[in-house]
Amino acid sequence: MIANGREQAEHFEMSPPPAWAETWHLWTVLMPRRSISGKLVFGQVWRRRTGRKWEYKKFLKYQSKPRFDRLDQAD
């Protein structure tokens, strides 16, 4: 049996996505986009690829100093 071009293309599309595609990374958005919660986000956002489209989450600033409250209570 010989596969035509379309069947061959479908075979290659079933390969797993690269590892970086499903991780969140920091991105700058100039045009507002819909977040996964449905709100508009822009500026610095978290972004990841899910299948055919990108998902966005609002980026909250990093804490300037790490908190070690749980470690202080152990003493």
mmCIF file of the N, C-alpha and C atoms, coordinates in Angstrom:
data_MODEL
# 
_entry.id   MODEL 
# 
loop_
_atom_site.group_PDB 
_atom_site.id 
_atom_site.type_symbol 
_atom_site.label_atom_id 
_atom_site.label_alt_id 
_atom_site.label_comp_id 
_atom_site.label_asym_id 
_atom_site.label_entity_id 
_atom_site.label_seq_id 
_atom_site.pdbx_PDB_ins_code 
_atom_site.Cartn_x 
_atom_site.Cartn_y 
_atom_site.Cartn_z 
_atom_site.occupancy 
_atom_site.B_iso_or_equiv 
_atom_site.pdbx_formal_charge 
_atom_site.auth_seq_id 
_atom_site.auth_comp_id 
_atom_site.auth_asym_id 
_atom_site.auth_atom_id 
_atom_site.pdbx_PDB_model_num 
ATOM 1   N N  . MET A 1 1  ? 0.854   -1.190 0.000  1.00 0.00 ? 1  MET A N  1 
ATOM 2   C CA . MET A 1 1  ? 0.000   0.000  0.000  1.00 0.00 ? 1  MET A CA 1 
ATOM 3   C C  . MET A 1 1  ? 0.891   1.242  0.000  1.00 0.00 ? 1  MET A C  1 
ATOM 4   N N  . ILE A 1 2  ? 0.584   2.157  -0.873 1.00 0.00 ? 2  ILE A N  1 
ATOM 5   C CA . ILE A 1 2  ? 1.346   3.395  -0.980 1.00 0.00 ? 2  ILE A CA 1 
ATOM 6   C C  . ILE A 1 2  ? 0.482   4.539  -0.461 1.00 0.00 ? 2  ILE A C  1 
ATOM 7   N N  . ALA A 1 3  ? 1.039   5.340  0.476  1.00 0.00 ? 3  ALA A N  1 
ATOM 8   C CA . ALA A 1 3  ? 0.294   6.457  1.046  1.00 0.00 ? 3  ALA A CA 1 
ATOM 9   C C  . ALA A 1 3  ? 0.421   7.679  0.149  1.00 0.00 ? 3  ALA A C  1 
ATOM 10  N N  . ASN A 1 4  ? -0.677  8.390  0.022  1.00 0.00 ? 4  ASN A N  1 
ATOM 11  C CA . ASN A 1 4  ? -0.599  9.628  -0.757 1.00 0.00 ? 4  ASN A CA 1 
ATOM 12  C C  . ASN A 1 4  ? -0.022  10.755 0.117  1.00 0.00 ? 4  ASN A C  1 
ATOM 13  N N  . GLY A 1 5  ? 0.168   11.929 -0.443 1.00 0.00 ? 5  GLY A N  1 
ATOM 14  C CA . GLY A 1 5  ? 0.795   13.049 0.261  1.00 0.00 ? 5  GLY A CA 1 
ATOM 15  C C  . GLY A 1 5  ? 0.064   13.468 1.514  1.00 0.00 ? 5  GLY A C  1 
ATOM 16  N N  . ARG A 1 6  ? -1.259  13.441 1.492  1.00 0.00 ? 6  ARG A N  1 
ATOM 17  C CA . ARG A 1 6  ? -2.038  13.876 2.655  1.00 0.00 ? 6  ARG A CA 1 
ATOM 18  C C  . ARG A 1 6  ? -1.847  12.924 3.830  1.00 0.00 ? 6  ARG A C  1 
ATOM 19  N N  . GLU A 1 7  ? -1.847  11.634 3.572  1.00 0.00 ? 7  GLU A N  1 
ATOM 20  C CA . GLU A 1 7  ? -1.650  10.664 4.650  1.00 0.00 ? 7  GLU A CA 1 
ATOM 21  C C  . GLU A 1 7  ? -0.257  10.792 5.249  1.00 0.00 ? 7  GLU A C  1 
ATOM 22  N N  . GLN A 1 8  ? 0.733   11.084 4.433  1.00 0.00 ? 8  GLN A N  1 
ATOM 23  C CA . GLN A 1 8  ? 2.081   11.281 4.946  1.00 0.00 ? 8  GLN A CA 1 
ATOM 24  C C  . GLN A 1 8  ? 2.149   12.522 5.829  1.00 0.00 ? 8  GLN A C  1 
ATOM 25  N N  . ALA A 1 9  ? 1.481   13.596 5.431  1.00 0.00 ? 9  ALA A N  1 
ATOM 26  C CA . ALA A 1 9  ? 1.477   14.830 6.215  1.00 0.00 ? 9  ALA A CA 1 
ATOM 27  C C  . ALA A 1 9  ? 0.812   14.598 7.562  1.00 0.00 ? 9  ALA A C  1 
ATOM 28  N N  . GLU A 1 10 ? -0.287  13.851 7.596  1.00 0.00 ? 10 GLU A N  1 
ATOM 29  C CA . GLU A 1 10 ? -0.965  13.566 8.854  1.00 0.00 ? 10 GLU A CA 1 
ATOM 30  C C  . GLU A 1 10 ? -0.070  12.758 9.778  1.00 0.00 ? 10 GLU A C  1 
ATOM 31  N N  . HIS A 1 11 ? 0.715   11.860 9.210  1.00 0.00 ? 11 HIS A N  1 
ATOM 32  C CA . HIS A 1 11 ? 1.623   11.051 10.022 1.00 0.00 ? 11 HIS A CA 1 
ATOM 33  C C  . HIS A 1 11 ? 2.649   11.927 10.732 1.00 0.00 ? 11 HIS A C  1 
ATOM 34  N N  . PHE A 1 12 ? 3.205   12.910 10.035 1.00 0.00 ? 12 PHE A N  1 
ATOM 35  C CA . PHE A 1 12 ? 4.214   13.767 10.634 1.00 0.00 ? 12 PHE A CA 1 
ATOM 36  C C  . PHE A 1 12 ? 3.623   14.750 11.627 1.00 0.00 ? 12 PHE A C  1 
ATOM 37  N N  . GLU A 1 13 ? 2.371   15.133 11.486 1.00 0.00 ? 13 GLU A N  1 
ATOM 38  C CA . GLU A 1 13 ? 1.734   16.067 12.412 1.00 0.00 ? 13 GLU A CA 1 
ATOM 39  C C  . GLU A 1 13 ? 1.473   15.437 13.767 1.00 0.00 ? 13 GLU A C  1 
ATOM 40  N N  . MET A 1 14 ? 1.512   14.139 13.875 1.00 0.00 ? 14 MET A N  1 
ATOM 41  C CA . MET A 1 14 ? 1.221   13.463 15.130 1.00 0.00 ? 14 MET A CA 1 
ATOM 42  C C  . MET A 1 14 ? 2.445   13.365 16.035 1.00 0.00 ? 14 MET A C  1 
ATOM 43  N N  . SER A 1 15 ? 3.577   13.918 15.623 1.00 0.00 ? 15 SER A N  1 
ATOM 44  C CA . SER A 1 15 ? 4.767   13.870 16.467 1.00 0.00 ? 15 SER A CA 1 
ATOM 45  C C  . SER A 1 15 ? 4.548   14.751 17.692 1.00 0.00 ? 15 SER A C  1 
ATOM 46  N N  . PRO A 1 16 ? 5.159   14.409 18.828 1.00 0.00 ? 16 PRO A N  1 
ATOM 47  C CA . PRO A 1 16 ? 4.942   15.197 20.045 1.00 0.00 ? 16 PRO A CA 1 
ATOM 48  C C  . PRO A 1 16 ? 5.526   16.601 19.903 1.00 0.00 ? 16 PRO A C  1 
ATOM 49  N N  . PRO A 1 17 ? 4.933   17.583 20.580 1.00 0.00 ? 17 PRO A N  1 
ATOM 50  C CA . PRO A 1 17 ? 5.443   18.956 20.497 1.00 0.00 ? 17 PRO A CA 1 
ATOM 51  C C  . PRO A 1 17 ? 6.791   19.059 21.206 1.00 0.00 ? 17 PRO A C  1 
ATOM 52  N N  . PRO A 1 18 ? 7.606   20.042 20.843 1.00 0.00 ? 18 PRO A N  1 
ATOM 53  C CA . PRO A 1 18 ? 8.874   20.220 21.543 1.00 0.00 ? 18 PRO A CA 1 
ATOM 54  C C  . PRO A 1 18 ? 8.638   20.586 23.010 1.00 0.00 ? 18 PRO A C  1 
ATOM 55  N N  . ALA A 1 19 ? 9.605   20.298 23.860 1.00 0.00 ? 19 ALA A N  1 
ATOM 56  C CA . ALA A 1 19 ? 9.457   20.531 25.304 1.00 0.00 ? 19 ALA A CA 1 
ATOM 57  C C  . ALA A 1 19 ? 9.224   22.000 25.621 1.00 0.00 ? 19 ALA A C  1 
ATOM 58  N N  . TRP A 1 20 ? 9.860   22.914 24.875 1.00 0.00 ? 20 TRP A N  1 
ATOM 59  C CA . TRP A 1 20 ? 9.711   24.338 25.175 1.00 0.00 ? 20 TRP A CA 1 
ATOM 60  C C  . TRP A 1 20 ? 8.307   24.844 24.871 1.00 0.00 ? 20 TRP A C  1 
ATOM 61  N N  . ALA A 1 21 ? 7.557   24.137 24.049 1.00 0.00 ? 21 ALA A N  1 
ATOM 62  C CA . ALA A 1 21 ? 6.253   24.626 23.600 1.00 0.00 ? 21 ALA A CA 1 
ATOM 63  C C  . ALA A 1 21 ? 5.232   24.681 24.730 1.00 0.00 ? 21 ALA A C  1 
ATOM 64  N N  . GLU A 1 22 ? 5.383   23.848 25.739 1.00 0.00 ? 22 GLU A N  1 
ATOM 65  C CA . GLU A 1 22 ? 4.380   23.799 26.801 1.00 0.00 ? 22 GLU A CA 1 
ATOM 66  C C  . GLU A 1 22 ? 4.811   24.504 28.073 1.00 0.00 ? 22 GLU A C  1 
ATOM 67  N N  . THR A 1 23 ? 5.941   25.189 28.065 1.00 0.00 ? 23 THR A N  1 
ATOM 68  C CA . THR A 1 23 ? 6.398   25.893 29.249 1.00 0.00 ? 23 THR A CA 1 
ATOM 69  C C  . THR A 1 23 ? 6.025   27.365 29.157 1.00 0.00 ? 23 THR A C  1 
ATOM 70  N N  . TRP A 1 24 ? 5.748   27.965 30.301 1.00 0.00 ? 24 TRP A N  1 
ATOM 71  C CA . TRP A 1 24 ? 5.425   29.386 30.350 1.00 0.00 ? 24 TRP A CA 1 
ATOM 72  C C  . TRP A 1 24 ? 6.715   30.185 30.233 1.00 0.00 ? 24 TRP A C  1 
ATOM 73  N N  . HIS A 1 25 ? 6.705   31.237 29.424 1.00 0.00 ? 25 HIS A N  1 
ATOM 74  C CA . HIS A 1 25 ? 7.841   32.127 29.314 1.00 0.00 ? 25 HIS A CA 1 
ATOM 75  C C  . HIS A 1 25 ? 7.354   33.568 29.296 1.00 0.00 ? 25 HIS A C  1 
ATOM 76  N N  . LEU A 1 26 ? 8.212   34.463 29.751 1.00 0.00 ? 26 LEU A N  1 
ATOM 77  C CA . LEU A 1 26 ? 7.859   35.881 29.841 1.00 0.00 ? 26 LEU A CA 1 
ATOM 78  C C  . LEU A 1 26 ? 7.917   36.505 28.459 1.00 0.00 ? 26 LEU A C  1 
ATOM 79  N N  . TRP A 1 27 ? 6.885   37.273 28.128 1.00 0.00 ? 27 TRP A N  1 
ATOM 80  C CA . TRP A 1 27 ? 6.743   37.833 26.790 1.00 0.00 ? 27 TRP A CA 1 
ATOM 81  C C  . TRP A 1 27 ? 6.168   39.232 26.909 1.00 0.00 ? 27 TRP A C  1 
ATOM 82  N N  . THR A 1 28 ? 6.526   40.118 25.994 1.00 0.00 ? 28 THR A N  1 
ATOM 83  C CA . THR A 1 28 ? 5.968   41.471 25.973 1.00 0.00 ? 28 THR A CA 1 
ATOM 84  C C  . THR A 1 28 ? 4.935   41.561 24.857 1.00 0.00 ? 28 THR A C  1 
ATOM 85  N N  . VAL A 1 29 ? 3.718   41.947 25.222 1.00 0.00 ? 29 VAL A N  1 
ATOM 86  C CA . VAL A 1 29 ? 2.604   42.045 24.281 1.00 0.00 ? 29 VAL A CA 1 
ATOM 87  C C  . VAL A 1 29 ? 2.262   43.510 24.072 1.00 0.00 ? 29 VAL A C  1 
ATOM 88  N N  . LEU A 1 30 ? 2.317   43.959 22.812 1.00 0.00 ? 30 LEU A N  1 
ATOM 89  C CA . LEU A 1 30 ? 1.986   45.346 22.500 1.00 0.00 ? 30 LEU A CA 1 
ATOM 90  C C  . LEU A 1 30 ? 0.499   45.513 22.204 1.00 0.00 ? 30 LEU A C  1 
ATOM 91  N N  . MET A 1 31 ? -0.077  44.562 21.478 1.00 0.00 ? 31 MET A N  1 
ATOM 92  C CA . MET A 1 31 ? -1.509  44.582 21.192 1.00 0.00 ? 31 MET A CA 1 
ATOM 93  C C  . MET A 1 31 ? -2.219  43.718 22.236 1.00 0.00 ? 31 MET A C  1 
ATOM 94  N N  . PRO A 1 32 ? -3.261  44.211 22.896 1.00 0.00 ? 32 PRO A N  1 
ATOM 95  C CA . PRO A 1 32 ? -3.933  43.418 23.932 1.00 0.00 ? 32 PRO A CA 1 
ATOM 96  C C  . PRO A 1 32 ? -4.399  42.056 23.419 1.00 0.00 ? 32 PRO A C  1 
ATOM 97  N N  . ARG A 1 33 ? -4.254  41.057 24.266 1.00 0.00 ? 33 ARG A N  1 
ATOM 98  C CA . ARG A 1 33 ? -4.663  39.687 23.961 1.00 0.00 ? 33 ARG A CA 1 
ATOM 99  C C  . ARG A 1 33 ? -5.582  39.183 25.056 1.00 0.00 ? 33 ARG A C  1 
ATOM 100 N N  . ARG A 1 34 ? -6.366  38.165 24.736 1.00 0.00 ? 34 ARG A N  1 
ATOM 101 C CA . ARG A 1 34 ? -7.239  37.544 25.736 1.00 0.00 ? 34 ARG A CA 1 
ATOM 102 C C  . ARG A 1 34 ? -6.440  36.562 26.577 1.00 0.00 ? 34 ARG A C  1 
ATOM 103 N N  . SER A 1 35 ? -6.593  36.665 27.894 1.00 0.00 ? 35 SER A N  1 
ATOM 104 C CA . SER A 1 35 ? -5.917  35.726 28.782 1.00 0.00 ? 35 SER A CA 1 
ATOM 105 C C  . SER A 1 35 ? -6.750  34.457 28.908 1.00 0.00 ? 35 SER A C  1 
ATOM 106 N N  . ILE A 1 36 ? -6.230  33.467 29.632 1.00 0.00 ? 36 ILE A N  1 
ATOM 107 C CA . ILE A 1 36 ? -6.977  32.226 29.798 1.00 0.00 ? 36 ILE A CA 1 
ATOM 108 C C  . ILE A 1 36 ? -8.221  32.439 30.654 1.00 0.00 ? 36 ILE A C  1 
ATOM 109 N N  . SER A 1 37 ? -8.261  33.549 31.410 1.00 0.00 ? 37 SER A N  1 
ATOM 110 C CA . SER A 1 37 ? -9.450  33.862 32.200 1.00 0.00 ? 37 SER A CA 1 
ATOM 111 C C  . SER A 1 37 ? -10.447 34.725 31.423 1.00 0.00 ? 37 SER A C  1 
ATOM 112 N N  . GLY A 1 38 ? -10.086 35.141 30.193 1.00 0.00 ? 38 GLY A N  1 
ATOM 113 C CA . GLY A 1 38 ? -10.992 35.922 29.362 1.00 0.00 ? 38 GLY A CA 1 
ATOM 114 C C  . GLY A 1 38 ? -10.772 37.420 29.415 1.00 0.00 ? 38 GLY A C  1 
ATOM 115 N N  . LYS A 1 39 ? -9.863  37.892 30.269 1.00 0.00 ? 39 LYS A N  1 
ATOM 116 C CA . LYS A 1 39 ? -9.590  39.322 30.379 1.00 0.00 ? 39 LYS A CA 1 
ATOM 117 C C  . LYS A 1 39 ? -8.525  39.729 29.367 1.00 0.00 ? 39 LYS A C  1 
ATOM 118 N N  . LEU A 1 40 ? -8.490  41.025 29.032 1.00 0.00 ? 40 LEU A N  1 
ATOM 119 C CA . LEU A 1 40 ? -7.465  41.539 28.134 1.00 0.00 ? 40 LEU A CA 1 
ATOM 120 C C  . LEU A 1 40 ? -6.180  41.781 28.918 1.00 0.00 ? 40 LEU A C  1 
ATOM 121 N N  . VAL A 1 41 ? -5.058  41.335 28.354 1.00 0.00 ? 41 VAL A N  1 
ATOM 122 C CA . VAL A 1 41 ? -3.749  41.557 28.974 1.00 0.00 ? 41 VAL A CA 1 
ATOM 123 C C  . VAL A 1 41 ? -2.816  42.185 27.950 1.00 0.00 ? 41 VAL A C  1 
ATOM 124 N N  . PHE A 1 42 ? -1.865  42.987 28.430 1.00 0.00 ? 42 PHE A N  1 
ATOM 125 C CA . PHE A 1 42 ? -0.847  43.571 27.569 1.00 0.00 ? 42 PHE A CA 1 
ATOM 126 C C  . PHE A 1 42 ? 0.347   43.900 28.436 1.00 0.00 ? 42 PHE A C  1 
ATOM 127 N N  . GLY A 1 43 ? 1.433   44.320 27.814 1.00 0.00 ? 43 GLY A N  1 
ATOM 128 C CA . GLY A 1 43 ? 2.670   44.555 28.553 1.00 0.00 ? 43 GLY A CA 1 
ATOM 129 C C  . GLY A 1 43 ? 3.388   43.228 28.752 1.00 0.00 ? 43 GLY A C  1 
ATOM 130 N N  . GLN A 1 44 ? 3.974   43.028 29.931 1.00 0.00 ? 44 GLN A N  1 
ATOM 131 C CA . GLN A 1 44 ? 4.643   41.762 30.202 1.00 0.00 ? 44 GLN A CA 1 
ATOM 132 C C  . GLN A 1 44 ? 3.625   40.725 30.664 1.00 0.00 ? 44 GLN A C  1 
ATOM 133 N N  . VAL A 1 45 ? 3.629   39.592 29.992 1.00 0.00 ? 45 VAL A N  1 
ATOM 134 C CA . VAL A 1 45 ? 2.694   38.506 30.290 1.00 0.00 ? 45 VAL A CA 1 
ATOM 135 C C  . VAL A 1 45 ? 3.441   37.171 30.244 1.00 0.00 ? 45 VAL A C  1 
ATOM 136 N N  . TRP A 1 46 ? 2.837   36.155 30.851 1.00 0.00 ? 46 TRP A N  1 
ATOM 137 C CA . TRP A 1 46 ? 3.315   34.782 30.687 1.00 0.00 ? 46 TRP A CA 1 
ATOM 138 C C  . TRP A 1 46 ? 2.626   34.220 29.459 1.00 0.00 ? 46 TRP A C  1 
ATOM 139 N N  . ARG A 1 47 ? 3.365   33.471 28.644 1.00 0.00 ? 47 ARG A N  1 
ATOM 140 C CA . ARG A 1 47 ? 2.807   32.939 27.404 1.00 0.00 ? 47 ARG A CA 1 
ATOM 141 C C  . ARG A 1 47 ? 3.300   31.513 27.190 1.00 0.00 ? 47 ARG A C  1 
ATOM 142 N N  . ARG A 1 48 ? 2.415   30.649 26.664 1.00 0.00 ? 48 ARG A N  1 
ATOM 143 C CA . ARG A 1 48 ? 2.816   29.303 26.263 1.00 0.00 ? 48 ARG A CA 1 
ATOM 144 C C  . ARG A 1 48 ? 1.974   28.853 25.090 1.00 0.00 ? 48 ARG A C  1 
ATOM 145 N N  . ARG A 1 49 ? 2.488   27.903 24.362 1.00 0.00 ? 49 ARG A N  1 
ATOM 146 C CA . ARG A 1 49 ? 1.818   27.375 23.182 1.00 0.00 ? 49 ARG A CA 1 
ATOM 147 C C  . ARG A 1 49 ? 1.026   26.133 23.576 1.00 0.00 ? 49 ARG A C  1 
ATOM 148 N N  . THR A 1 50 ? -0.242  26.086 23.195 1.00 0.00 ? 50 THR A N  1 
ATOM 149 C CA . THR A 1 50 ? -1.065  24.907 23.440 1.00 0.00 ? 50 THR A CA 1 
ATOM 150 C C  . THR A 1 50 ? -1.725  24.515 22.131 1.00 0.00 ? 50 THR A C  1 
ATOM 151 N N  . GLY A 1 51 ? -1.170  23.533 21.485 1.00 0.00 ? 51 GLY A N  1 
ATOM 152 C CA . GLY A 1 51 ? -1.740  23.106 20.217 1.00 0.00 ? 51 GLY A CA 1 
ATOM 153 C C  . GLY A 1 51 ? -1.560  24.156 19.150 1.00 0.00 ? 51 GLY A C  1 
ATOM 154 N N  . ARG A 1 52 ? -2.657  24.741 18.707 1.00 0.00 ? 52 ARG A N  1 
ATOM 155 C CA . ARG A 1 52 ? -2.597  25.723 17.624 1.00 0.00 ? 52 ARG A CA 1 
ATOM 156 C C  . ARG A 1 52 ? -2.493  27.159 18.088 1.00 0.00 ? 52 ARG A C  1 
ATOM 157 N N  . LYS A 1 53 ? -2.823  27.448 19.331 1.00 0.00 ? 53 LYS A N  1 
ATOM 158 C CA . LYS A 1 53 ? -2.869  28.851 19.745 1.00 0.00 ? 53 LYS A CA 1 
ATOM 159 C C  . LYS A 1 53 ? -2.012  29.101 20.982 1.00 0.00 ? 53 LYS A C  1 
ATOM 160 N N  . TRP A 1 54 ? -1.801  30.371 21.260 1.00 0.00 ? 54 TRP A N  1 
ATOM 161 C CA . TRP A 1 54 ? -1.038  30.796 22.426 1.00 0.00 ? 54 TRP A CA 1 
ATOM 162 C C  . TRP A 1 54 ? -1.990  31.089 23.570 1.00 0.00 ? 54 TRP A C  1 
ATOM 163 N N  . GLU A 1 55 ? -1.561  30.783 24.798 1.00 0.00 ? 55 GLU A N  1 
ATOM 164 C CA . GLU A 1 55 ? -2.303  31.149 26.004 1.00 0.00 ? 55 GLU A CA 1 
ATOM 165 C C  . GLU A 1 55 ? -1.504  32.222 26.728 1.00 0.00 ? 55 GLU A C  1 
ATOM 166 N N  . TYR A 1 56 ? -2.211  33.171 27.340 1.00 0.00 ? 56 TYR A N  1 
ATOM 167 C CA . TYR A 1 56 ? -1.571  34.281 28.028 1.00 0.00 ? 56 TYR A CA 1 
ATOM 168 C C  . TYR A 1 56 ? -2.075  34.357 29.458 1.00 0.00 ? 56 TYR A C  1 
ATOM 169 N N  . LYS A 1 57 ? -1.193  34.745 30.373 1.00 0.00 ? 57 LYS A N  1 
ATOM 170 C CA . LYS A 1 57 ? -1.556  35.009 31.761 1.00 0.00 ? 57 LYS A CA 1 
ATOM 171 C C  . LYS A 1 57 ? -0.907  36.316 32.175 1.00 0.00 ? 57 LYS A C  1 
ATOM 172 N N  . LYS A 1 58 ? -1.585  37.049 33.033 1.00 0.00 ? 58 LYS A N  1 
ATOM 173 C CA . LYS A 1 58 ? -1.053  38.316 33.523 1.00 0.00 ? 58 LYS A CA 1 
ATOM 174 C C  . LYS A 1 58 ? 0.222   38.066 34.330 1.00 0.00 ? 58 LYS A C  1 
ATOM 175 N N  . PHE A 1 59 ? 1.227   38.890 34.102 1.00 0.00 ? 59 PHE A N  1 
ATOM 176 C CA . PHE A 1 59 ? 2.488   38.786 34.832 1.00 0.00 ? 59 PHE A CA 1 
ATOM 177 C C  . PHE A 1 59 ? 2.438   39.694 36.038 1.00 0.00 ? 59 PHE A C  1 
ATOM 178 N N  . LEU A 1 60 ? 2.711   39.140 37.206 1.00 0.00 ? 60 LEU A N  1 
ATOM 179 C CA . LEU A 1 60 ? 2.834   39.928 38.424 1.00 0.00 ? 60 LEU A CA 1 
ATOM 180 C C  . LEU A 1 60 ? 4.317   40.101 38.706 1.00 0.00 ? 60 LEU A C  1 
ATOM 181 N N  . LYS A 1 61 ? 4.705   41.255 39.209 1.00 0.00 ? 61 LYS A N  1 
ATOM 182 C CA . LYS A 1 61 ? 6.119   41.552 39.422 1.00 0.00 ? 61 LYS A CA 1 
ATOM 183 C C  . LYS A 1 61 ? 6.765   40.543 40.366 1.00 0.00 ? 61 LYS A C  1 
ATOM 184 N N  . TYR A 1 62 ? 8.069   40.340 40.149 1.00 0.00 ? 62 TYR A N  1 
ATOM 185 C CA . TYR A 1 62 ? 8.844   39.495 41.050 1.00 0.00 ? 62 TYR A CA 1 
ATOM 186 C C  . TYR A 1 62 ? 8.926   40.151 42.416 1.00 0.00 ? 62 TYR A C  1 
ATOM 187 N N  . GLN A 1 63 ? 9.014   39.338 43.455 1.00 0.00 ? 63 GLN A N  1 
ATOM 188 C CA . GLN A 1 63 ? 9.247   39.894 44.784 1.00 0.00 ? 63 GLN A CA 1 
ATOM 189 C C  . GLN A 1 63 ? 10.693  40.339 44.856 1.00 0.00 ? 63 GLN A C  1 
ATOM 190 N N  . SER A 1 64 ? 10.935  41.488 45.465 1.00 0.00 ? 64 SER A N  1 
ATOM 191 C CA . SER A 1 64 ? 12.294  42.014 45.535 1.00 0.00 ? 64 SER A CA 1 
ATOM 192 C C  . SER A 1 64 ? 13.164  41.198 46.490 1.00 0.00 ? 64 SER A C  1 
ATOM 193 N N  . LYS A 1 65 ? 12.564  40.603 47.511 1.00 0.00 ? 65 LYS A N  1 
ATOM 194 C CA . LYS A 1 65 ? 13.324  39.842 48.494 1.00 0.00 ? 65 LYS A CA 1 
ATOM 195 C C  . LYS A 1 65 ? 12.572  38.540 48.781 1.00 0.00 ? 65 LYS A C  1 
ATOM 196 N N  . PRO A 1 66 ? 13.233  37.387 48.694 1.00 0.00 ? 66 PRO A N  1 
ATOM 197 C CA . PRO A 1 66 ? 12.528  36.136 48.979 1.00 0.00 ? 66 PRO A CA 1 
ATOM 198 C C  . PRO A 1 66 ? 12.088  36.071 50.436 1.00 0.00 ? 66 PRO A C  1 
ATOM 199 N N  . ARG A 1 67 ? 10.958  35.454 50.665 1.00 0.00 ? 67 ARG A N  1 
ATOM 200 C CA . ARG A 1 67 ? 10.421  35.338 52.019 1.00 0.00 ? 67 ARG A CA 1 
ATOM 201 C C  . ARG A 1 67 ? 10.708  33.953 52.557 1.00 0.00 ? 67 ARG A C  1 
ATOM 202 N N  . PHE A 1 68 ? 11.206  33.902 53.766 1.00 0.00 ? 68 PHE A N  1 
ATOM 203 C CA . PHE A 1 68 ? 11.515  32.631 54.397 1.00 0.00 ? 68 PHE A CA 1 
ATOM 204 C C  . PHE A 1 68 ? 10.760  32.514 55.729 1.00 0.00 ? 68 PHE A C  1 
ATOM 205 N N  . ASP A 1 69 ? 9.492   32.851 55.733 1.00 0.00 ? 69 ASP A N  1 
ATOM 206 C CA . ASP A 1 69 ? 8.689   32.812 56.956 1.00 0.00 ? 69 ASP A CA 1 
ATOM 207 C C  . ASP A 1 69 ? 8.654   31.429 57.564 1.00 0.00 ? 69 ASP A C  1 
ATOM 208 N N  . ARG A 1 70 ? 8.515   30.408 56.742 1.00 0.00 ? 70 ARG A N  1 
ATOM 209 C CA . ARG A 1 70 ? 8.407   29.050 57.250 1.00 0.00 ? 70 ARG A CA 1 
ATOM 210 C C  . ARG A 1 70 ? 9.717   28.585 57.884 1.00 0.00 ? 70 ARG A C  1 
ATOM 211 N N  . LEU A 1 71 ? 10.845  29.040 57.341 1.00 0.00 ? 71 LEU A N  1 
ATOM 212 C CA . LEU A 1 71 ? 12.136  28.654 57.907 1.00 0.00 ? 71 LEU A CA 1 
ATOM 213 C C  . LEU A 1 71 ? 12.356  29.330 59.258 1.00 0.00 ? 71 LEU A C  1 
ATOM 214 N N  . ASP A 1 72 ? 11.910  30.584 59.394 1.00 0.00 ? 72 ASP A N  1 
ATOM 215 C CA . ASP A 1 72 ? 12.083  31.289 60.662 1.00 0.00 ? 72 ASP A CA 1 
ATOM 216 C C  . ASP A 1 72 ? 11.268  30.655 61.774 1.00 0.00 ? 72 ASP A C  1 
ATOM 217 N N  . GLN A 1 73 ? 10.120  30.111 61.475 1.00 0.00 ? 73 GLN A N  1 
ATOM 218 C CA . GLN A 1 73 ? 9.256   29.510 62.480 1.00 0.00 ? 73 GLN A CA 1 
ATOM 219 C C  . GLN A 1 73 ? 9.809   28.184 62.985 1.00 0.00 ? 73 GLN A C  1 
ATOM 220 N N  . ALA A 1 74 ? 10.659  27.524 62.208 1.00 0.00 ? 74 ALA A N  1 
ATOM 221 C CA . ALA A 1 74 ? 11.186  26.220 62.592 1.00 0.00 ? 74 ALA A CA 1 
ATOM 222 C C  . ALA A 1 74 ? 12.174  26.325 63.740 1.00 0.00 ? 74 ALA A C  1 
ATOM 223 N N  . ASP A 1 75 ? 12.832  27.481 63.937 1.00 0.00 ? 75 ASP A N  1 
ATOM 224 C CA . ASP A 1 75 ? 13.836  27.636 65.005 1.00 0.00 ? 75 ASP A CA 1 
ATOM 225 C C  . ASP A 1 75 ? 13.215  27.825 66.358 1.00 0.00 ? 75 ASP A C  1 
# 
